[in-house]
Amino acid sequence: MTTEIVRVPLGDRAYDIQIGENILGKAGEFLSPLLKRKRVVVVTDKNVFAAQGASLKAGLAGIETDFIVLKPGEATKSFDEFQKLTGRLLDLGVERDDIVIAFGGGVIGDLTGFACAVLRRGCRFAQIPTTLLAQVDSAVGGKTAINAPQGKNLIGAFHQPSIVIADTASLNTLSPRELRAGYAEVVKYGLIDDEPFFAWLEKQGTALLAGDASARIWAVKKSCEAKAAIVGADEQERGKRALLNLGHTFGHAFEAAFGYSEKLLHGEGVALGMVLAFEYSARLGMCSPDDAERVKSHLGACDLPVDVHDLPEVPPASTLVEFMKQDKKVEHGALTLILADAIGGSRIVKDANIDDVSAFLKEKTGR
């Protein structure tokens, strides 16, 4: 299969997303034109290093390479791990013109990107995402962050990568649960403004999850094209880019309630959050109940959580609302939600009625 290329249009900071199957072995070929010296540092986690480290090493033959291997899991996106990582990068003598490679899922990409955003007041980095969620979402667009006790991704910076290399063969190493979690972010692009893409996913989503290589490449490319267009128009989320948070305000609240643990993966929270966003939109008379049910039916058919009672435990509505108040889109204390007029017709709703949201969540949780 040929490599697909999606360009993120950001002027002199524009970069390519290379998408294909078994392209990890070409990493050095993609990176070499960008290197000021033939040296990189790779930041990854133990699971990715064990499963794919040898393949990346082979792909970087001829380039001096150091690996920093971290613990897997959302807890790694912390102040403590951030301090350790920046110290290690400085110990290795990373310079501003060097490239640090984030090799892993969203946690590694977010943490490494944030470290590079502030190291020596900004050094370059590359994203080699190994999860579906990272390939279609977190590795593209320059959002970097770590978590705080008050909420997810509250401490971070916009810092664009120099290149993204998305090898869809990496997805074969994921557990079915991780793959499904990433798929929720793929569905998001159809729900935002592309109903035909959502309709395609209704027909092809199960094949994609089962391992269909061409379906995976096409879905990753389609998702990256959608995100690249939005990022190019609104890099720092002053307007349309906020649409990419469909389901996230609800989802992040559940993640925070579970302490960012393995009880609820990010994509699982997003799936439930998108269902709740559509159901709340239907409650407000914005979209039809049939659209909300269609979203719930497809995500449920993919074995993603679509009801609060699908979760290991049900947090109280009051707890969820407090976490939602910490959302990055809060302005002057008012809650902003991404809601929907239809599938493929999402919009930003500012000054959402917090009491009504609370009542809605109380009905859903029964608490």
Secondary structure, DSSP 8 states (H G I E B T S, - for coil): ---EEEEE--GGG-EEEEEESS-GGGHHHHHGGG-SSSEEEEEEEHHHHHHHHHHHHHHTTTSEEEEEEE--SGGGSSHHHHHHHHHHHHHTT--TTSEEEEEESHHHHHHHHHHHHHGGG--EEEEEE-SHHIIIIITSS-EEEEEETTEEEEEEEE---S-EEEEGGGGGGS-HHHHHHHHHHHHHHHHHH-HHHHHHHHHHHHHHHHT-HHHHHHHHHHHHHHHHHHHHH-TT-SSGGGGGGTTHHHHHHHHHHTTT-TTS-HHHHHHHHHHHHHHHHHHTTSS-HHHHHHHHHHHHHTT---SGGGSSS---HHHHHHHHTT-TT-BTTBEEEEEEEETTEEEEEEEE-HHHHHHHHHHHH--
